[in-house]
Amino acid sequence: MTLRALTTTVLLTLLGLSGAFFLQNSPVLKNMMETIGSVPGGVLDMLVPFVYAAPWLLIILLASIPWL
């Protein structure tokens, strides 16, 4: 059971890394910033860290699946 969970964790971590790099290099983040920036009231300033961290949180979420 443990070897299976470790193998799955490694594979899902690699999947999360590839997904994060894909999102960083695609126009998705730019579109998210433009969409959030169109909201009046300075919401963009508050949500910028979350927008930039979103692809990297994908790694943590995918890697933790086998241990849930």
Sine and cosine of phi, psi and omega as CSV:
sin_phi,cos_phi,sin_psi,cos_psi,sin_omega,cos_omega
0.00,0.00,-0.67,0.74,-0.06,-1.00
-0.94,0.35,-0.66,0.75,0.02,-1.00
-0.89,0.46,-0.62,0.78,0.03,-1.00
-0.91,0.42,-0.66,0.75,0.01,-1.00
-0.93,0.38,-0.63,0.77,0.02,-1.00
-0.92,0.39,-0.66,0.75,0.03,-1.00
-0.90,0.45,-0.70,0.72,0.03,-1.00
-0.90,0.44,-0.63,0.78,0.03,-1.00
-0.88,0.47,-0.70,0.71,0.01,-1.00
-0.89,0.45,-0.70,0.71,-0.01,-1.00
-0.91,0.42,-0.67,0.74,0.01,-1.00
-0.94,0.33,-0.51,0.86,0.09,-1.00
-0.91,0.42,-0.68,0.73,0.06,-1.00
-0.90,0.44,-0.62,0.79,0.07,-1.00
-0.90,0.44,-0.67,0.74,0.04,-1.00
-0.90,0.43,-0.64,0.77,0.05,-1.00
-0.89,0.46,-0.70,0.71,0.01,-1.00
-0.91,0.42,-0.62,0.79,0.05,-1.00
-0.91,0.42,-0.65,0.76,0.02,-1.00
-0.91,0.42,-0.69,0.72,0.03,-1.00
-0.91,0.42,-0.61,0.79,0.05,-1.00
-0.89,0.46,-0.71,0.71,-0.01,-1.00
-0.92,0.39,-0.57,0.82,0.03,-1.00
-0.92,0.39,-0.55,0.83,-0.07,-1.00
-1.00,-0.09,-0.07,1.00,0.02,-1.00
-0.98,-0.18,0.23,-0.97,-0.02,-1.00
-0.98,0.22,0.18,0.98,-0.06,-1.00
-0.89,0.45,-0.72,0.70,-0.02,-1.00
-0.91,0.42,-0.62,0.78,0.03,-1.00
-0.89,0.45,-0.67,0.75,0.04,-1.00
-0.91,0.42,-0.62,0.79,0.04,-1.00
-0.90,0.44,-0.68,0.74,0.01,-1.00
-0.90,0.43,-0.65,0.76,0.02,-1.00
-0.91,0.41,-0.65,0.76,0.00,-1.00
-0.92,0.40,-0.71,0.70,0.01,-1.00
-0.93,0.36,-0.57,0.82,0.01,-1.00
-0.92,0.38,-0.36,0.93,0.01,-1.00
-0.98,0.21,-0.20,0.98,0.04,-1.00
-0.98,0.19,0.80,-0.60,-0.02,-1.00
-0.95,0.31,0.44,-0.90,0.10,-1.00
0.96,-0.26,0.19,0.98,0.07,-1.00
0.96,0.28,0.48,0.88,0.02,-1.00
-0.91,0.41,-0.52,0.85,-0.03,-1.00
-0.86,0.52,-0.67,0.74,-0.02,-1.00
-0.88,0.48,-0.57,0.82,-0.04,-1.00
-0.98,0.20,-0.53,0.85,-0.12,-0.99
-0.99,-0.16,-0.04,1.00,-0.02,-1.00
-0.83,0.56,-0.72,0.69,0.01,-1.00
-0.87,0.49,-0.59,0.81,0.00,-1.00
-0.94,0.34,-0.60,0.80,0.02,-1.00
-0.92,0.40,-0.67,0.74,0.00,-1.00
-0.96,0.29,-0.46,0.89,-0.02,-1.00
-1.00,0.06,-0.29,0.96,-0.08,-1.00
-0.82,0.57,-0.73,0.69,0.00,-1.00
-0.91,0.42,-0.54,0.84,-0.05,-1.00
-0.98,0.18,-0.42,0.91,0.10,-0.99
-0.93,0.36,-0.40,0.92,0.07,-1.00
-0.86,0.51,-0.61,0.79,0.02,-1.00
-0.89,0.46,-0.73,0.68,-0.03,-1.00
-0.90,0.44,-0.69,0.73,0.00,-1.00
-0.89,0.45,-0.71,0.70,-0.02,-1.00
-0.93,0.37,-0.64,0.77,-0.04,-1.00
-0.93,0.36,-0.42,0.91,-0.04,-1.00
-1.00,0.04,-0.12,0.99,-0.04,-1.00
-0.85,0.53,-0.71,0.70,-0.03,-1.00
-0.91,0.41,-0.34,0.94,-0.07,-1.00
-0.99,-0.12,0.03,1.00,0.02,-1.00
-0.99,0.15,0.00,0.00,0.00,0.00
